[in-house]
Amino acid sequence: MKRVQLAGIGVLAGALTIVGAVGPWATGELLRHDVAGTDANRGVTVAIAAGVGLIFLALAGWKNLRWAAMLAAVAGLISFGLTVWTLAAINSFVGAPGGLPIGKGWGIWLATIASLVMVICAVLASLAKDPEPAAEVPPATTANEGGTE
C-alpha cells in the first residue's frame, strides 16, 4: 500500500480512538452511571494523543513525510498503552475495590482496537517506499533536424 492510503486508514483509526475515548469505559450495576474515558485524565490523554497522531498521519499522507508517520506511531503507542493499562486495571480506573464486578464499556474496546490500528498504519506508512521520481521524457525530434544531410 502507498503511504497516503495507510495514512488515510490511520486517520480514520485516530478519529475512532477519539470517539472511543469519549464513550463509556466502565459499566456496572454498582456504578451510578457509566464512566467515560474523558471523565479521567487518562481518557483525555488518550484522546489528545490520538488527535496528535491523526494530525501527523494526515501530514504524512498529504506531504508524503516519513518522519510525520513515525511521530504518529509514537502518539498511537501512547494511546494504545494507556487503553491497555486501563483494560487491565478497570477497577482502579473507577476507584473501586478489586473484587467488585466492573464491566468494560464499548468505548474502551473501540479506543484500544482503533489505537492499535493507528499504530500499525503509522509504522507501515513510515516504512513505505518513497515514490520514484517521474522520468523525464526527452522531446520528440526529427531525424534531419540539423539539415546537414
C-alpha positions in Angstrom: 0.0 0.0 0.0 1.1 3.6 -0.5 1.9 5.9 2.3 -1.2 8.0 1.5 -3.5 5.0 1.7 -2.0 3.9 5.0 -2.2 7.4 6.4 -5.9 7.6 5.4 -6.7 4.4 7.3 -4.7 5.7 10.2 -6.5 9.0 10.3 -9.8 7.1 10.4 -8.5 4.9 13.2 -7.4 8.1 15.1 -10.9 9.5 14.8 -12.4 6.3 16.1 -9.9 6.3 19.0 -11.2 9.8 20.0 -14.8 8.5 19.7 -13.8 5.6 22.0 -12.2 7.9 24.5 -15.4 9.8 24.8 -17.5 6.7 25.1 -18.1 4.6 28.2 -15.1 2.8 29.6 -16.5 1.3 32.7 -20.0 0.0 33.3 -21.7 -1.9 36.1 -24.7 -2.1 38.4 -22.7 -0.7 41.3 -21.7 2.4 39.4 -24.2 5.3 39.4 -23.6 5.9 35.8 -21.2 4.7 33.0 -17.7 6.2 33.4 -16.4 7.7 30.1 -12.8 7.7 29.3 -12.8 11.5 29.4 -14.1 11.5 33.0 -10.5 10.9 34.0 -7.2 12.3 32.8 -6.2 9.0 31.3 -9.0 9.1 28.8 -8.3 12.8 28.0 -4.7 11.9 27.3 -5.7 9.0 25.0 -7.9 11.4 23.1 -5.2 14.1 22.8 -2.5 11.6 21.8 -4.9 10.1 19.1 -5.6 13.6 17.8 -1.9 14.3 17.6 -1.4 11.0 15.8 -4.3 11.8 13.5 -2.7 15.2 12.5 0.7 13.7 11.9 -0.8 10.9 9.8 -2.7 13.4 7.8 0.5 15.3 7.3 2.4 12.1 6.3 -0.2 11.3 3.7 -0.6 14.9 2.3 3.1 15.8 2.1 4.5 12.3 1.9 6.6 12.8 5.0 8.2 9.7 6.7 9.1 11.5 9.9 5.4 12.5 10.4 4.4 8.9 10.2 7.0 8.0 12.8 5.7 10.6 15.2 2.2 9.4 14.6 3.3 5.9 15.6 4.7 7.3 18.9 1.4 9.1 19.6 -0.5 6.0 18.8 1.6 3.9 21.1 0.8 6.3 24.0 -2.9 5.9 23.3 -2.7 2.2 22.9 -0.6 1.8 26.1 -3.0 3.8 28.2 -6.0 1.9 27.0 -4.4 -1.5 27.6 -3.4 -0.3 31.1 -7.0 0.7 31.8 -8.3 -2.6 30.4 -6.0 -4.5 32.7 -7.0 -2.4 35.8 -10.5 -1.1 35.2 -11.4 -1.2 38.9 -8.6 1.2 39.8 -9.7 3.4 36.9 -13.1 3.9 38.6 -11.7 3.8 42.1 -13.5 0.6 43.1 -12.0 -2.3 45.1 -10.6 -5.2 43.1 -13.4 -7.6 44.0 -16.3 -5.6 42.6 -17.6 -6.6 39.1 -16.9 -3.7 36.9 -17.7 -4.2 33.2 -15.7 -2.8 30.3 -17.8 -0.4 28.1 -17.7 -0.3 24.3 -15.6 2.9 24.4 -12.5 1.3 25.9 -12.7 -1.5 23.4 -13.1 0.9 20.4 -10.2 3.1 21.7 -7.9 0.1 22.2 -8.5 -1.5 18.8 -8.5 1.7 16.9 -5.3 2.9 18.5 -3.7 -0.4 17.7 -4.8 0.1 14.0 -3.4 3.6 14.1 0.0 2.4 15.3 0.1 -0.4 12.7 -0.8 2.0 9.9 1.7 4.7 11.1 4.6 2.1 11.3 3.7 0.7 7.8 3.5 4.3 6.4 6.9 5.1 7.9 8.3 2.0 6.2 6.6 2.5 2.9 8.9 3.3 0.0 9.0 6.8 -1.3 7.5 7.2 -4.8 10.0 7.1 -7.6 10.6 10.4 -9.3 9.0 10.5 -12.7 11.5 10.0 -15.5 11.8 12.9 -17.9 10.8 12.1 -21.5 13.0 13.9 -24.0 11.1 15.9 -26.5 10.4 14.3 -29.8 13.0 15.1 -32.5 13.1 14.5 -36.2 15.9 12.7 -38.0 17.0 15.7 -40.2 16.8 18.4 -37.6 20.2 19.8 -38.3 19.8 19.9 -42.1 23.3 18.5 -42.9 22.3 15.6 -44.9 
